Amino acid sequence: HAGTPAIRPAAGPRTGAPPAVAIKPASMRKPKSADGKDADKPIERADDTAATDEQVVHQDV
């Protein structure tokens, strides 16, 4: 029985690890769709902080 519940929490961290990289660009996308107006501010911060991540986002797009 313990194996079943353990699978759920284990799946979280394991699945969260790869997505963690996507979470960075996702954060930028969230503010865009969420606020839209504030999207400009988060984008500028992302450019300086995650300039590398932004390039990855462009490559993905």
Buried (B, 14 or more C-beta within 10 A) or exposed (E): EEEEEEEEEEEEEEEEEEEEEBEBBEBBEEBBEEEEEEBEEBEEEBEEEBEEBBEBBEEEE
